[in-house]
Amino acid sequence: MTSPLFVGIDVSSKHNVVCCLTRDEVKRPLSRFTITNNRPGIQELKDRISKLVKKHGFEQVLFGLEHTGSYSTHTAIYLQQHLDFGVSDKLVYALNPSLIKEFKKANFLDAPKNDRVDAWYIAAKLRAGNLPHPYTWSEPQMALQRLTRARYHLMQDLTRESNFLLTNLYLKFSDYTIAGPFKQNTLGVTSMAVMEEFTSVEELVDISLDELITFLVHHGKNRFDDPEAVARSLKKAARSSYRLSDSMADSVNLAMASSIRVIRAIQQELKVLKKAIMDHLETIPQTLDTVPGIGPIFASGILAEVDIHQFQKQQQLAKFGGIAWNQSQSGDFTANRTRLIQSGNRYLKYYLFEAANSVRVHDPVFAQYYAKKREEPKEFANKRALALTARKLVRLIFYLLKNNQIYHPEGGMPQNHK
């Protein structure tokens, strides 16, 4: 059989640098060229590779490119889905940039860094073997991924803006989140109304109890079991809080009003995304939402990042999601304290931890496991317990997706999903 053609592509926003290697030539490229990163460019790539295939009789072509976010997406999709190079076997690999970096470091200590060299190293890595699962394209999964990743970024924005709001809230009303009635739901509708309506703690102290009760009932839509107790708690927290000068209070109120508008806008966009995510999830067969605590949002966030066919073992899925621990061992010494690896898919890691935190509340098996790990005499007990619970959840997710089975809590037997 004729040796395969290895095509390394270094992708950028404007251009793709291409290097073609064979099994025979160790360093010298069979061909090297640069194309634009657009439709005419990808067509030129097709024509050039097709000519090489025809001229040298290659029966297999391996394409490799670094997974550089959106810049590599179109190229990978066209190579895998739309282009025919006249060979019976075509494989496309979207490689983690760190994989190429380590390959370069392992083989050449002082290698230069430029697009031509990088394309060569990508092709050389293809030739060296030990490659990940080939790239696959799933339109429903990619569409869902755009939505779940957008939600992830909005949640990061919401957390950052909320934290900034709380710093200003402490200046304005220092005991609000410590002794106030809304410390468990500081960003709730009624709590936000209090922040906006009362410009100083003095106003809360001076308002009559009946007026404050009426205000709370109105904005809380009569959902408080004991609005008078809420009002008294709020006034007590106001009396014990620090006071601000008028000029300082004006600046703090303006900053808080800006943060509140941003938070409300983000919350509205999250509602829109939630509806779209739920609609897309209905088009994807899955069983993750049979696990108590994994609703459509967490199920979508996991499914959008995972092609279960790429993983042969649950350990591989855990490492891909960043839920694996570094080892520190030398001779007879083994470190007792280790950290989670820094690599892995950050979106998947986020949704796995969020799902684990929800499942440990709703499922008795995971609740018991979390409580057991939290009680162990270790540092960072809560974070450690949640990470271990997420790792346990990965094993379940792998099993359910691999076997297309429904989860039955408390040791029930899983069944095939119809």
N, C-alpha and C positions, 0 to 999 in steps of 0.2 A: 504494500500500500504506500502511496506517495505521502511524504511527510506533510504535516499540516502547515498552514500559513497562520502566523501569529501577528495580529494587528493591534498595536497599542495606540490609544487615542488620548492625548492630553487636551482636556476640554477647558475652554474659557468662554466668556460671554460673547466674544466676537469671532474667534477662530478656533479650529480644532487642528492640532498638529498630529500627524499620523506617521507611525513607524511600523514597517512590516519586516518581520524576521522569519527565518526558516530554521529547521532543525540542523541543517548542515553548517551554515555560517554562524560562527560563535558570536562575533561582534558586528560584522558588517551588515547593514540593513539591505534587504532586497529592494526596498523602495521607501522613500521618505518624502512627504509632501504636506502642505498646509491648505486647508479649505475653510471657507466661511461657515460659521455655525448657524445655518439656516437651511431652507429647503433646497436652493440651488447647490449649496455646499454638500449636503448629504447625497444629492444625486451625483455630484462629481465623485464622491467617495465610492458610490456604487459602481460607477463606470470604471474607475481605476482598479478597484479590487477585482471586478469581473474580468478585466483584461489580464491581470496577473494569474487568476485562476485558470483561464483558458490557455495562456501561454505556457504555464509550468505544470498544468494538470493536477492542481491541488483538488483533493476530494473533501477536505475539511478546513474550515476557517474558524479561528477563535478570535473574537473581538474582546478587548478589555479597555475599560475606561474607569477613571476614578469617579466615585459617587459624590459629585460636588453640588448637590442640591438641584435647583431648577435648571442650571446650565447644562447638566448632563441628561436631563429627563428626556427631551425630545430625541436626542441622538440614540439613547438606549432603546426607546420605543420603536423608532424607525428601523434600527438594526435588527431587533428581535421580531418585529411584527410585520413590517411593510416591504422590506427589501429582499430581493432574490439575487444571490451572487452566483448561481449556477453550480452549487455544490450540494451534495446529499446530506452533509452534516454541517450545521452552523450553530455555534454557541456564543452567547453574549454574557460577559461578566461585568457587573457594576461593583468595582472593588473599593473597599474602605481605604481612604488615603493613607491611614496609618500603616496599613499592610504594605503598601508600596514603599513608604518611608523606612520601615524596618527591613524590607528586602534590600533596599539600596544600602542601608547602613551595614547589613550583614555581609554584603558582597564587595562593596567599594567604600573605603573609609573616607576618602576626600572627594567624593563625587560632586561635580558642579550642579547648580540648580538653575535649569532653564527649561523651556517647553520642549525643545528637541530632545534633550537628555531624558526628561520625564517620560516622554512617549516611548523612548527606547526601553526604559526600565519597566514600563507597564507590559510591553511585548515580551521582555525577558522573563517577567514574572509568569506570564501565561505559559511560556516555554518550560519554566522550572517545575510547574505543576503544583500540587497541594492547593487547589483552588476551592473557593466556596461554591455554593449551589448556583447554577446559572441564573441569570436575570429572567424573571417572568413578568408579564404584563397583565394586569387585571383591571379593566376599566372601572367596574363597580368599587373595587378596593381603593383605587387611586382617587376616585371621586369622593369616597368617604374620608380618605386620608386628608384631603384638602380641608374638609369641614372640621374634623377632630383636631387637626393641628392649629387651625384658626382659633378654635375654642381654647386650646392650650395657651396660646399667646394672649388671648383676652383674659384668661384666668391669671396669668402672670401680671398683666397690667392691672387687673382688679386688686390683686394682693398688694402690689407696690403702691397703688393709689390709696388703698385702705390704710396701709401702715403709715403713710404720710398724713392722712386725715387724723389718725389716732395720736400722732405726735402733737398736732395742733390742738386736738381736743383736750389733751392733758394740760396744755398751757391755759386753755380757757376754763376747763372744768376738771381739776386734777383728780377728784374722787369719783368721776362719772363711771369709769370702767372698773373701779375697785370696790366701791360701796353702793353704786347706783343699781337700779332695778334692771338695767339693760346690759349688764356685764356679759351675759351669755349670748346676746343678740344685738351687738352694738350697731350693726348696719341694717337693722330692721326698719320698717316703714315708720313706726312710731318714734323710734330712737332718732332717726334722721330728722323727723319733723321737730323734735325737741331741740336738736342742734341748730336748726335754721330759725326757729321761732324766737328763741331766747338768746339775745346777744350777749348776756352776761349772767353770772351766777346770782347776782343781786336781783335780777328780774325774777328768777325762780324762787328766791327767798321771799320776795315781796308779794308775789301773786297769791291770791287767796286759794285755800285748799279746794273749795268748790269749783273755782274757775279751772284749776289745773286738772281736776278730775274730769270735768267736761271736755277739756282739750284732749286728754288721754283716751277717753271713751270714743270721741269723734275720730281721731287718727288711728286708733286701734280697732275701729269698727266693732266696738263692744265685745272684744274677744278676751279682755282681762277678767279673770275670775274675781279679783278684788282690786278694782281700780283705785280705791282709797289707799290701800296699802302701797301700791305702786307710787302714788303721788307723794305720800309721806316719806317713802324711801328716797325719792328724787330730791325732795326739799332738804332732807337730812344730809344727803351727799353734797348738795349745793352749799349748805352752811359750813361744812367742814373743808371746802376746797379753798385753794389759794385765790387771791384777787389779782387782777391785772389792771394796769393803768389804762386810761381811755384810748390813748394813741396805740398802745400795744394791742388792745382788744379789737380795735378796728382792723388792724392788719391781719390778726388771727382769724377774725370772722370772714374777711374777704378770701383768705387762703382756703378756709374750710368750705365756703360756698362754692369755690372753683372745684375742689375735690369732690364735693357731693354731686355736682353736675356731671363730672366725668364718670363717677361710679354709676350713676343712674343710666348714663348712655351705654356704658359697658354692659350693665345688667340687661338692658333692653336688647342689645345685640346678641347676648348669650341666649335669650329666649328665642330669637329668630334662628340661631344656629341649632339649638336643641330640636326645634321642629324639623329642620332640614335633615339633621342627623338621623332622627327617628324614621323619617320617610325613606332615606337611603338604606337604613339597616333592614327594612322590610324586604329588600331585593336580594339580601345575602343570607343563604341558609346557615344557621348557627345555633348552638345550644348553650352559649355562655350565660344568657339571661335566665337559665333555669337555676343558676346558683343564687341563693338568697343574698341580696345585697349588690349584685351586679345587674344594674338596670341597663337600659338601651345606651346611655351615654358611655359608661365604662366598657360595656361590651363592644361598642363601636370603636372606642379608642384603642382597644387591644387588637381587634380584628383588622383595623386599618393599617397596622404596622407589622402584622404577622402573616406570612405565608407558611402555614404549618408543614407543607411538603418540603421545605428547606431544612427541616430539623429532624434528625434521626433519634435524638435523645432529649429528654427534658432539660438536661444540664446545658445543652447548646442554646435552648430557648432562654434559660435563665441568664446565661452570659450575654446573649444578644440584648436582653432587657436591662443589663447592668446590675443584676441581682446575683452577684457572685463576689467572693471575698478574695483579696490578695493573700498570698502566703509569704511568710517570712521565716525561713528555716536555714540554718547552716550548722553542719555537724550535729552535735547533740542539742543545740539550741533551737527551740521553736517558740515564736512569739505568741503570747496569749491574746494580744489585742491586735486585731486586723481590721482593715477598712474595706468598704465596698469598692470594687473596681471603678475607675473613672470613665472607662469606655462604655460602649453600649448605646442603644437607641434611647435618647432622652425622653422622647414622646411616649414610648412604650413603658419606660421606667415610671414616668409620672402616672400613667393610667393604671399600672399594676399596683402601685402604692395606694392610690386613691381607692381602687377596688378592694384591696386587702383591708383598708381601714373601714370600709363599709361592710364587707363580709364578716369581719370579726364581731360586728355588732348584731348582725341578723342570723348568723349560723352558729348553733351551739358548739359544733366541733371546733370551728376556728376560734370562737370566743374562749373556749377552754384552753386551747393551745396558746393563744395570745396571753391570757392571764398567767399561765404556767411560765412562759418565757419572761414576762415582766417581773415576776417574783424572784427570778434567779439573781443572785448577788453580782451583778455586772454593771459596768459603767453605761451611761446613756440607756437605761433600762427600757424606756418607752420606745425610743427610736430603734433599738436593737430588736425588741419584741415585734414591732411593726415590720421591720425588714425580714425577719425570719418568717412571719406570717405571710408576707408577700412571696417569699421563696416557696413556702408550702402551697400557696395558691397557684404558682407557676406549674407545679406538678399536676395539679387538678386540671388546669387549663389545657396543658399539653395532652393529657389523657382524653378529655372531652372532645377536643378538636381533631385529634388523630383518629378517634374511633366514632366520631359523630354521635355521641351519647348524651343523654340527659342526666343531670346530676340529681341524686336522691340523698337528702341530708341524713345525718345520723346513721351512716353505714348501710343505707338502703342500696339495693342492687341497681346499677345503671342499666338503661335500656337503649336500644338503638333508636335514633330519632327518625320518625317517619316524615 
